[in-house]
Amino acid sequence: MSLNAFANLCELLKVQGGLDEDGHVGIGEQVATFLIILAHHTKNRSVQVRFYRSGETISKYFHKVLCSVLRVQSILSGELQLYCAILHLKLCIPAKFY
């Protein structure tokens, strides 16, 4: 994931999803742990070692980010549908026409 996409996701979760930092763990770290757990199917223990946090802290912030993602799922699915439609058009129209 590019740095720009990550920053946009963090901003979306902060503004639309209500994700906040409580002084201990920043939004970037919360989202990063969430994405690492999902993308790499990583266990809680591995993330504890990587981020120097307790298992309880990892679970707490994973749950917070998950709730924020569920709050913005309509926004994310709308953007995904738009992206898929654009991609479909590019695949269907021969390259010589654009």
QUIZI-V899701 format. One record per helix or strand of 2 or more residues. SS is the DSSP state (helix for helix, strand for strand). FROM is the first residue (numbers start at 0). TO is the last residue. Records with the same first field share a line. If there is no record, write none. Layout:
BEGIN
SS->FROM-TO / FROM-TO
END
This chain:
BEGIN
helix->2-14 / 26-39 / 43-50 / 54-70 / 72-91 / 94-96
END
